[in-house]
Amino acid sequence: MKSEQFELIKQDLLKIAKGALIAGVGALCTFILNNVGSIDFGQYTPFVAGAISVLFNAILKFVSTTQYK
């Protein structure tokens, strides 16, 4: 199904929402990575860095492979 001019159908709105979610996750990742570097986690720094990397990878994988029906 294709939307008419000046009209948005459900599929269009889902594509817009997915794009906004990807952009938002990217902005959030950038914000967190810029600010986490200034926090001292002491002896847990390697664990925090690893956990953040895995978390961001999981979020980006989820966002980029989600299929809307």
C-alpha positions as CSV (number, residue, x, y, z in Angstrom):
1,M,0.0,0.0,0.0
2,K,1.3,3.4,-0.9
3,S,0.4,6.7,0.8
4,E,-1.1,9.5,-1.2
5,Q,0.4,13.0,-1.3
6,F,-0.1,14.9,2.0
7,E,-1.1,11.7,3.7
8,L,0.7,9.4,6.1
9,I,-0.3,5.7,6.5
10,K,0.7,3.4,9.4
11,Q,3.7,2.1,7.6
12,D,5.0,5.6,7.0
13,L,4.6,6.5,10.7
14,L,6.4,3.3,11.7
15,K,9.3,4.2,9.4
16,I,9.5,7.7,10.8
17,A,9.4,6.3,14.4
18,K,12.1,3.8,13.7
19,G,14.3,6.6,12.2
20,A,13.7,8.8,15.2
21,L,14.5,5.9,17.5
22,I,17.8,5.3,15.8
23,A,18.7,9.0,15.8
24,G,17.8,9.2,19.5
25,V,19.8,6.1,20.4
26,G,22.8,7.6,18.6
27,A,22.4,10.9,20.4
28,L,22.0,9.2,23.7
29,C,25.1,7.1,23.1
30,T,27.1,10.1,22.2
31,F,26.0,12.0,25.3
32,I,26.7,9.1,27.6
33,L,30.1,8.3,26.1
34,N,31.2,11.9,26.4
35,N,30.2,12.1,30.0
36,V,31.2,8.6,31.3
37,G,34.8,9.3,30.4
38,S,35.0,12.0,33.1
39,I,33.6,9.7,35.9
40,D,36.1,7.7,38.0
41,F,34.8,4.2,38.7
42,G,38.0,3.2,40.4
43,Q,38.9,-0.4,40.1
44,Y,35.6,-1.1,38.3
45,T,36.5,1.1,35.3
46,P,37.3,-1.9,32.9
47,F,34.0,-3.6,33.9
48,V,32.0,-0.4,33.4
49,A,33.6,0.3,30.0
50,G,33.0,-3.3,28.9
51,A,29.4,-3.3,30.1
52,I,28.7,0.0,28.3
53,S,30.1,-1.3,25.1
54,V,28.0,-4.4,25.2
55,L,24.9,-2.5,26.2
56,F,25.2,0.0,23.3
57,N,25.9,-2.8,20.9
58,A,22.8,-4.7,22.0
59,I,20.6,-1.5,21.8
60,L,21.9,-0.7,18.3
61,K,21.4,-4.3,17.2
62,F,17.9,-4.3,18.5
63,V,17.0,-1.0,16.9
64,S,18.5,-1.9,13.5
65,T,17.0,-5.4,13.2
66,T,13.5,-4.7,14.5
67,Q,10.9,-5.5,11.9
68,Y,7.4,-3.9,12.1
69,K,4.5,-5.7,10.6
